[in-house]
């Protein structure tokens, strides 16, 4: 029996994102990048790093003034996330990373 997976609507939104995580090699990193799209449960962003499916990340997302009212007037939000999808296109220096948002992260988790 096939199972239908309900996806949340993605919104094309280019926001500054600071990514904290660990590469395949085990090297910890911090990278400034940007989102490509966001949904209620996930985010797609660009990365120059060598990540693996299942990698745990902490994402700090800068919010424009127009969205802050939805986030208690904060200018940034911080989420724990896990890498679910990686897309690298031939000739591109960056990889598209799809990550599921797991919940808000504390400042100590960075």
QUIGIMO-V864955 format. One record per backbone hydrogen bond with DSSP energy under -1.0 kcal/mol. NH is the residue of the N-H (numbers start at 1). CO is the residue of the C=O. If there is no record, write none. Layout:
nh->NH co->CO
nh->NH co->CO
This chain:
nh->11 co->38
nh->13 co->36
nh->17 co->33
nh->18 co->60
nh->19 co->31
nh->20 co->58
nh->21 co->29
nh->23 co->27
nh->24 co->50
nh->26 co->23
nh->29 co->21
nh->31 co->19
nh->33 co->17
nh->35 co->15
nh->36 co->44
nh->37 co->44
nh->38 co->11
nh->39 co->42
nh->43 co->99
nh->44 co->37
nh->45 co->97
nh->46 co->34
nh->47 co->95
nh->51 co->49
nh->54 co->83
nh->55 co->52
nh->57 co->81
nh->58 co->20
nh->59 co->79
nh->60 co->18
nh->61 co->77
nh->62 co->16
nh->63 co->75
nh->67 co->64
nh->68 co->64
nh->70 co->67
nh->71 co->68
nh->73 co->68
nh->74 co->71
nh->77 co->61
nh->79 co->59
nh->80 co->103
nh->81 co->57
nh->82 co->100
nh->83 co->55
nh->84 co->98
nh->85 co->98
nh->87 co->96
nh->92 co->89
nh->95 co->47
nh->96 co->87
nh->97 co->45
nh->98 co->85
nh->99 co->43
nh->100 co->82
nh->101 co->41
nh->102 co->80
nh->105 co->78
nh->109 co->106
